Amino acid sequence: MSSTGGIIAGVLAGCAIGIGLGVMYAPDKGEVTRKKVKETAKKKVDELDDAFDKSVEKMRTKMDELIVELEKKLSDFRKSEKEKEELV
C-alpha cells in the first residue's frame, strides 16, 4: 500500500513540476497555455484515476482470495475438532 502511495505522490509531484515548467517556458499566449495545462492536467487526473481503480481492484481480488483461504482453514479446523470430539 505504501509503495502505491509513493508512486501516486511521485506522479503528482512530476505533474506539478511539468506544468510549472511548461507555463514558465510556454511560447504560446496565456489563454492557449492555460488551455493546454487544463487538458494535460485532466489527462493526468484520468490516468491517476485509472491507476487507483486498478489498485483497488487488485486489493479486492487479494482480499477475496484471502477470505476464501481463511474460510477453508476454518472449515478444516472445525472438521478436525469434530473428529477429535468423536474419538473421545
C-alpha positions, -999 to +999 in steps of 0.1 A: +000+000+000+028+024+009+045+018-025+013+027-043+011+059-022+047+067-031+040+062-068+010+084-067+029+111-048+057+109-073+034+112-103+016+142-087+049+159-080+061+152-115+029+166-130+031+198-109+068+203-119+060+197-155+030+220-155+051+247-138+079+244-162+055+244-192+039+276-180+073+293-175+087+284-209+055+284-229+058+301-263+020+305-267-003+332-253-016+328-218-050+317-229-036+289-251-012+278-224-039+276-198-060+255-222-030+231-227-023+230-190-060+222-183-061+195-209-029+179-197-040+181-160-073+165-169-055+137-188-032+131-158-061+130-134-078+105-156-046+084-157-043+085-119-080+077-115-075+046-137-043+036-118-062+040-085-091+019-098-067-008-108-051-008-074-084-010-056-095-039-079-062-057-072-067-052-035-103-065-037-091-096-056-064-103-030-089-098-002-114-122-018-086-148-022-076-143+015-113-147+026-116-180+006-084-193+021-094-183+057-128-199+052-112-231+041-088-232+070-117-225+094-137-253+078-107-277+081-102-267+117-139-273+126-138-306+109-106-317+128-122-306+161-154-325+153-133-356+146-114-352+179-147-350+197-160-382+181-128-400+192-134-390+229 
